[in-house]
Amino acid sequence: MNSQVETKKQRQYFVDWLRIGLIISVFFFHVGMIFKSEQWHVNSKESFEFLDPIMWWLHLWRMPLLFLVSGVGTYYAIGHRTSLQYLKERFTRLYIPFTVGFFTLVPLMVYVERIDNYNSFLDFIPHMFDGGPYPVGNISWHHLWFILYLFIISLLITPFLNYTKSGHYNMVRGRLIVLMTKCMSLNWLLPVIIGSQLILRQYFPKSTHALYNDWAYFMYYLIFFISGFMLFTSPKIIQALTRDRRLYLLQTVILTFILFSLPTIFGQSAIVQDYARGITEMIISLSCGLTAIGYFKRYFTKDHKYRKVMNEAIYPFYLLHQPALIFVGYFVLQWNVSYGLQALLIIILSLVSILITYWCIIRKSNILRISFGMKKKSKKQAIESIALKNKLALDK
């Protein structure tokens, strides 16, 4: 018990670095969506076909791994909190930013997508909820689906938090840890993942992010979250995963090769190919996640002076990144410059707008900090900020 408490007190820096890396990857993934053949919120007139297989492969494992990392973070965030304290913290960190974003950030994105239908944003505001759910109507939560799903998962696990502190839970968890620390034994998660999807995707075949008809993928993400909470918070599991990281990388490479070879292997047999592709995608999803965790644990275990700053900023960055890309992208795509330059300008201008909004506005106001999922400024931080301003004023 003492070792468990001690482990909870120790900051797992590789988890922070992995979370930061994943959310930055979401930004660049959505840059790619602008130039992909698939319809997105704003699209370039020219699509880059070479992006299609890359984006497909990335899509398989980014969000499942982000849910897994969120499960790990939840384990450490709970600490000695009661269920009520945990629920209050989740309400502040998830529900408030979701609600604020739903009524402010998302309408801006929907307006830009349908800008030709309205004279101005002020003209659009009375029609924010016209026509029902997006894409037919204007009601949407766009990229905030991830925040909503995390909040609902928090509600679902809250009644069981007391059980996770019981002897029976620790016994079950301990047996799972013993099983999963054997060579590549984390693959035992695959029957659970694949089994759930074989059942649920018969009724909910597509990922919609709409919740009410997305139960297969919601269960998919829930399994990754619970796995992160139960297993990937164990030092023994992480040690075994780090040891086997090259094997999981090899597994990823082999399965990726198989995935892109399926049309050749099965030819015209569409049904068999669909099942084989779905199962292969799920194996890759887990394999890539395990590989990433193993390598981050091996090479990103140290703290850095910018780690805390980036870790605090990454949540507002996620909330702001898609509105920035859609808004900037809409205007840049109209400029008569090469598509490569358009992509570069969208990246630079979006990043600059996000960083200015965060650094100069959001982080300085406690109301905005809470609205964007951050903690209030402590008195020490406020005093340090005032002292820095006074020093700068004296220097001038």
C-alpha positions as CSV (number, residue, x, y, z in Angstrom):
1,M,0.0,0.0,0.0
2,N,2.8,2.4,0.9
3,S,4.5,1.7,-2.4
4,Q,1.3,2.5,-4.3
5,V,0.9,5.8,-2.5
6,E,4.5,6.6,-3.1
7,T,4.2,5.8,-6.8
8,K,1.2,8.2,-7.0
9,K,3.3,11.0,-5.6
10,Q,6.0,10.6,-8.2
11,R,5.4,12.7,-11.3
12,Q,5.4,10.5,-14.4
13,Y,7.1,12.9,-16.8
14,F,6.9,10.6,-19.8
15,V,3.1,10.7,-19.5
16,D,3.1,14.5,-19.7
17,W,5.4,14.4,-22.7
18,L,3.3,11.8,-24.4
19,R,0.1,13.8,-23.9
20,I,1.8,16.9,-25.2
21,G,3.1,15.1,-28.3
22,L,-0.3,13.5,-29.0
23,I,-2.2,16.8,-28.9
24,I,0.4,18.5,-31.1
25,S,-0.1,15.6,-33.5
26,V,-3.8,16.3,-33.5
27,F,-3.1,19.9,-34.7
28,F,-0.9,18.6,-37.6
29,F,-3.5,15.9,-38.4
30,H,-6.2,18.5,-38.8
31,V,-3.8,20.6,-41.0
32,G,-3.6,17.5,-43.2
33,M,-7.4,17.2,-43.3
34,I,-7.6,20.5,-45.0
35,F,-5.6,19.1,-47.9
36,K,-7.1,15.6,-47.9
37,S,-9.6,14.4,-50.5
38,E,-12.1,13.6,-47.7
39,Q,-14.6,16.5,-47.0
40,W,-13.6,18.5,-43.9
41,H,-14.8,21.8,-42.4
42,V,-12.7,23.7,-44.9
43,N,-10.9,22.2,-47.8
44,S,-8.2,23.1,-50.3
45,K,-9.2,22.9,-54.0
46,E,-6.3,20.6,-54.5
47,S,-6.0,17.4,-52.5
48,F,-2.7,15.6,-51.8
49,E,-3.5,11.9,-52.4
50,F,-0.3,10.8,-50.7
51,L,-1.8,12.0,-47.4
52,D,-4.7,9.5,-47.6
53,P,-2.9,6.3,-46.4
54,I,-0.8,8.3,-43.9
55,M,-3.8,10.0,-42.3
56,W,-5.7,6.7,-42.3
57,W,-2.9,5.0,-40.4
58,L,-2.5,7.9,-37.9
59,H,-6.2,7.9,-37.3
60,L,-6.2,4.3,-36.2
61,W,-4.2,4.9,-33.0
62,R,-4.0,8.6,-32.0
63,M,-7.3,9.0,-30.2
64,P,-7.4,5.5,-28.6
65,L,-3.9,6.3,-27.2
66,L,-5.1,9.7,-26.0
67,F,-7.9,8.0,-24.1
68,L,-5.5,5.5,-22.6
69,V,-3.2,8.4,-21.5
70,S,-6.3,10.1,-20.0
71,G,-7.0,7.0,-18.0
72,V,-3.4,7.1,-16.6
73,G,-3.8,10.8,-15.8
74,T,-7.1,10.2,-14.1
75,Y,-5.5,7.6,-11.8
76,Y,-2.9,10.1,-10.6
77,A,-5.4,12.9,-10.5
78,I,-7.7,11.1,-8.1
79,G,-5.1,10.7,-5.4
80,H,-6.8,10.8,-2.1
81,R,-9.9,12.6,-3.4
82,T,-13.4,11.3,-2.5
83,S,-15.8,10.5,-5.3
84,L,-17.6,13.8,-4.8
85,Q,-14.3,15.7,-4.9
86,Y,-13.3,13.9,-8.1
87,L,-16.7,14.6,-9.7
88,K,-16.4,18.3,-8.8
89,E,-12.9,18.4,-10.3
90,R,-14.1,16.7,-13.5
91,F,-17.0,19.1,-13.7
92,T,-14.6,22.1,-13.5
93,R,-12.0,20.6,-15.8
94,L,-14.2,19.0,-18.5
95,Y,-17.9,20.1,-18.4
96,I,-17.2,23.9,-18.0
97,P,-14.7,24.0,-20.9
98,F,-17.0,21.9,-23.0
99,T,-20.0,24.1,-22.3
100,V,-18.0,27.3,-22.9
101,G,-16.6,25.9,-26.2
102,F,-20.0,24.7,-27.3
103,F,-21.5,28.2,-27.1
104,T,-18.5,30.2,-28.3
105,L,-15.8,28.2,-30.2
106,V,-18.0,25.8,-32.2
107,P,-20.5,28.5,-33.5
108,L,-17.6,30.4,-34.8
109,M,-16.4,27.3,-36.7
110,V,-19.9,26.5,-38.1
111,Y,-20.3,30.2,-39.2
112,V,-17.0,30.1,-41.1
113,E,-18.1,26.9,-42.8
114,R,-21.4,28.5,-43.9
115,I,-20.2,32.1,-44.2
116,D,-21.8,32.6,-47.6
117,N,-25.2,32.1,-46.0
118,Y,-24.9,35.0,-43.5
119,N,-24.0,38.7,-43.7
120,S,-21.9,38.5,-40.6
121,F,-21.2,36.5,-37.4
122,L,-23.8,38.7,-35.6
123,D,-26.3,37.7,-38.3
124,F,-25.4,34.1,-37.7
125,I,-25.8,34.1,-33.8
126,P,-29.7,34.0,-33.8
127,H,-29.4,30.9,-36.1
128,M,-26.8,29.0,-34.0
129,F,-29.3,26.2,-33.3
130,D,-31.3,26.2,-36.5
131,G,-31.9,23.0,-38.5
132,G,-31.0,20.5,-35.8
133,P,-27.8,18.5,-35.5
134,Y,-24.8,19.1,-37.8
135,P,-24.1,18.6,-40.7
136,V,-27.7,19.3,-41.8
137,G,-28.2,21.9,-39.0
138,N,-26.0,24.2,-37.1
139,I,-25.9,22.4,-33.7
140,S,-22.5,20.6,-33.2
141,W,-19.7,20.1,-30.8
142,H,-17.0,19.5,-33.4
143,H,-13.7,18.6,-31.8
144,L,-15.2,19.0,-28.3
145,W,-16.6,15.4,-28.6
146,F,-13.3,14.2,-27.0
147,I,-14.0,16.4,-23.9
148,L,-17.6,15.3,-23.7
149,Y,-16.7,11.6,-23.9
150,L,-14.1,12.0,-21.2
151,F,-16.7,13.7,-19.0
152,I,-19.3,10.9,-19.5
153,I,-16.6,8.3,-18.8
154,S,-15.9,10.2,-15.6
155,L,-19.5,10.0,-14.6
156,L,-19.6,6.3,-15.3
157,I,-16.5,5.4,-13.2
158,T,-17.3,7.7,-10.3
159,P,-19.6,5.1,-8.5
160,F,-16.7,2.6,-8.6
161,L,-14.0,4.8,-7.2
162,N,-14.4,3.5,-3.7
163,Y,-14.1,-0.1,-5.0
164,T,-10.8,0.8,-6.6
165,K,-9.4,1.4,-3.1
166,S,-10.6,-2.0,-1.8
167,G,-8.6,-5.1,-1.2
168,H,-10.6,-7.1,-3.8
169,Y,-9.8,-4.6,-6.6
170,N,-6.1,-4.6,-5.7
171,M,-6.1,-8.4,-5.7
172,V,-7.7,-8.5,-9.2
173,R,-5.5,-5.8,-10.5
174,G,-2.4,-7.5,-9.1
175,R,-3.3,-10.7,-10.9
176,L,-3.8,-8.9,-14.1
177,I,-0.4,-7.1,-13.7
178,V,1.3,-10.5,-13.1
179,L,-0.2,-11.8,-16.3
180,M,0.5,-8.7,-18.4
181,T,4.2,-8.4,-17.4
182,K,5.1,-11.5,-19.4
183,C,6.6,-11.0,-22.8
184,M,4.2,-9.1,-25.1
185,S,1.3,-10.2,-22.8
186,L,-0.4,-6.8,-23.1
187,N,-1.8,-8.3,-26.3
188,W,-4.3,-10.1,-24.0
189,L,-6.2,-6.8,-24.2
190,L,-7.0,-7.6,-27.9
191,P,-9.7,-10.2,-27.3
192,V,-11.6,-7.7,-25.1
193,I,-11.2,-4.9,-27.7
194,I,-12.0,-7.0,-30.7
195,G,-14.8,-8.9,-29.0
196,S,-16.6,-5.6,-28.0
197,Q,-16.3,-4.3,-31.5
198,L,-17.5,-7.4,-33.3
199,I,-20.7,-7.2,-31.3
200,L,-21.3,-3.5,-31.3
201,R,-20.2,-2.5,-34.8
202,Q,-23.0,-4.6,-36.2
203,Y,-25.4,-2.0,-34.8
204,F,-23.2,1.1,-34.8
205,P,-20.7,0.6,-37.7
206,K,-19.5,4.2,-38.2
207,S,-17.6,6.6,-35.9
208,T,-19.9,9.6,-35.6
209,H,-18.7,11.4,-32.4
210,A,-22.4,12.1,-31.9
211,L,-22.6,9.8,-28.8
212,Y,-26.3,8.8,-29.3
213,N,-25.3,6.6,-32.3
214,D,-21.6,6.1,-31.5
215,W,-21.7,3.4,-28.9
216,A,-19.3,1.0,-30.6
217,Y,-16.5,3.6,-30.6
218,F,-17.5,4.9,-27.2
219,M,-16.9,1.4,-25.8
220,Y,-13.7,1.2,-27.8
221,Y,-12.4,4.4,-26.2
222,L,-13.7,3.3,-22.7
223,I,-11.7,0.1,-22.9
224,F,-8.5,2.1,-23.6
225,F,-9.3,4.5,-20.8
226,I,-9.9,1.7,-18.3
227,S,-6.8,-0.1,-19.4
228,G,-4.8,3.1,-18.8
229,F,-6.3,3.5,-15.4
230,M,-5.9,-0.1,-14.2
231,L,-2.7,-1.3,-15.9
232,F,-0.6,1.4,-17.3
233,T,-0.2,3.0,-13.9
234,S,1.7,0.0,-12.7
235,P,5.5,0.4,-12.7
236,K,5.8,-3.3,-13.4
237,I,3.6,-3.0,-16.5
238,I,5.5,0.1,-17.8
239,Q,8.9,-1.6,-17.1
240,A,7.7,-4.7,-19.1
241,L,6.4,-2.5,-21.9
242,T,9.7,-0.6,-22.1
243,R,11.5,-3.9,-22.2
244,D,9.3,-5.2,-25.1
245,R,9.0,-1.9,-27.0
246,R,11.0,-3.2,-30.0
247,L,8.8,-6.3,-30.2
248,Y,5.6,-4.1,-30.2
249,L,7.3,-1.9,-32.9
250,L,7.9,-5.0,-35.0
251,Q,4.3,-6.1,-34.5
252,T,3.2,-2.7,-35.6
253,V,5.3,-2.8,-38.8
254,I,4.1,-6.3,-39.7
255,L,0.4,-5.5,-39.1
256,T,0.7,-2.3,-41.1
257,F,2.2,-4.2,-44.0
258,I,-0.7,-6.7,-43.8
259,L,-3.3,-3.9,-43.6
260,F,-2.1,-2.3,-46.8
261,S,-1.9,-5.8,-48.5
262,L,-5.4,-6.8,-47.7
263,P,-6.9,-5.9,-51.1
264,T,-4.3,-8.1,-52.7
265,I,-4.7,-11.0,-50.2
266,F,-8.5,-11.2,-50.3
267,G,-9.2,-9.8,-53.8
268,Q,-12.9,-9.2,-54.4
269,S,-14.2,-10.7,-51.2
270,A,-15.5,-7.5,-49.7
271,I,-17.1,-9.0,-46.5
272,V,-14.0,-11.0,-45.5
273,Q,-11.8,-8.0,-46.4
274,D,-13.9,-5.7,-44.2
275,Y,-13.7,-8.0,-41.2
276,A,-10.0,-8.6,-41.7
277,R,-9.4,-4.8,-42.1
278,G,-11.4,-4.0,-38.9
279,I,-9.5,-6.6,-36.8
280,T,-6.1,-5.5,-38.2
281,E,-6.9,-1.9,-37.5
282,M,-7.7,-2.7,-33.9
283,I,-4.4,-4.6,-33.5
284,I,-2.5,-1.7,-35.0
285,S,-4.3,0.7,-32.7
286,L,-3.1,-1.2,-29.6
287,S,0.4,-2.0,-31.0
288,C,1.1,1.7,-31.9
289,G,0.0,2.8,-28.5
290,L,2.1,0.3,-26.7
291,T,5.1,1.2,-28.9
292,A,4.7,4.9,-28.3
293,I,4.4,4.4,-24.5
294,G,7.5,2.1,-24.4
295,Y,9.7,4.5,-26.3
296,F,8.5,7.6,-24.4
297,K,9.2,5.8,-21.1
298,R,12.7,5.0,-22.4
299,Y,13.6,8.4,-23.8
300,F,11.4,11.0,-22.2
301,T,11.6,10.4,-18.5
302,K,13.3,13.7,-17.5
303,D,11.7,17.0,-16.5
304,H,12.5,20.2,-18.4
305,K,11.9,23.8,-17.6
306,Y,9.4,24.0,-20.4
307,R,7.5,20.8,-19.5
308,K,5.3,22.5,-16.9
309,V,4.5,25.4,-19.1
310,M,3.6,23.2,-22.1
311,N,1.6,20.8,-19.9
312,E,-0.5,23.6,-18.6
313,A,-1.0,25.2,-22.1
314,I,-1.8,22.0,-24.0
315,Y,-5.5,21.8,-22.9
316,P,-6.3,25.3,-24.1
317,F,-4.2,24.5,-27.2
318,Y,-6.5,21.6,-27.9
319,L,-9.6,23.7,-27.4
320,L,-8.3,26.5,-29.7
321,H,-6.5,24.6,-32.4
322,Q,-9.5,23.7,-34.6
323,P,-11.2,27.1,-34.5
324,A,-7.9,28.6,-35.4
325,L,-7.3,26.2,-38.3
326,I,-10.8,26.6,-39.7
327,F,-10.7,30.4,-39.4
328,V,-7.2,30.9,-40.8
329,G,-7.6,28.2,-43.4
330,Y,-10.7,29.8,-44.8
331,F,-8.8,33.0,-45.7
332,V,-5.5,31.5,-46.6
333,L,-7.1,29.0,-49.1
334,Q,-8.4,32.0,-51.0
335,W,-4.9,33.4,-51.6
336,N,-3.3,32.9,-55.0
337,V,-0.2,31.1,-53.7
338,S,1.1,27.5,-54.1
339,Y,-0.6,24.8,-52.0
340,G,2.6,24.0,-50.2
341,L,2.9,27.7,-49.1
342,Q,-0.8,27.7,-48.1
343,A,-0.1,24.7,-45.8
344,L,2.9,26.4,-44.3
345,L,1.0,29.7,-43.8
346,I,-2.0,27.9,-42.2
347,I,0.4,26.2,-39.7
348,I,2.3,29.4,-38.9
349,L,-0.6,31.8,-38.6
350,S,-2.7,29.3,-36.7
351,L,0.0,28.6,-34.2
352,V,0.7,32.3,-33.8
353,S,-3.0,33.1,-33.2
354,I,-3.3,30.3,-30.7
355,L,-0.2,31.2,-28.7
356,I,-1.1,34.9,-28.6
357,T,-4.6,34.1,-27.5
358,Y,-3.4,31.8,-24.8
359,W,-0.3,33.7,-23.6
360,C,-1.7,37.2,-23.7
361,I,-5.3,36.7,-22.8
362,I,-6.4,33.3,-21.4
363,R,-3.7,32.5,-18.9
364,K,-3.9,36.0,-17.3
365,S,-7.6,35.8,-16.3
366,N,-8.9,33.3,-13.7
367,I,-12.3,33.3,-15.4
368,L,-10.8,32.4,-18.7
369,R,-8.4,29.9,-17.2
370,I,-11.4,28.0,-15.7
371,S,-13.3,28.3,-19.0
372,F,-10.4,26.6,-20.8
373,G,-9.8,23.9,-18.3
374,M,-6.9,25.4,-16.3
375,K,-6.5,25.8,-12.6
376,K,-6.8,29.2,-11.0
377,K,-3.7,31.3,-10.6
378,S,-2.3,30.7,-7.1
379,K,-1.4,33.7,-4.9
380,K,2.3,32.9,-5.4
381,Q,1.8,33.0,-9.2
382,A,0.0,36.3,-9.0
383,I,2.7,37.8,-6.8
384,E,5.4,36.6,-9.2
385,S,3.5,38.0,-12.2
386,I,3.2,41.4,-10.5
387,A,6.9,41.4,-9.5
388,L,7.9,40.6,-13.1
389,K,5.7,43.4,-14.4
390,N,7.3,45.8,-11.9
391,K,10.8,44.7,-12.8
392,L,10.1,45.2,-16.5
393,A,8.6,48.7,-15.8
394,L,11.8,49.7,-13.8
395,D,14.0,48.4,-16.5
396,K,12.3,50.7,-19.0
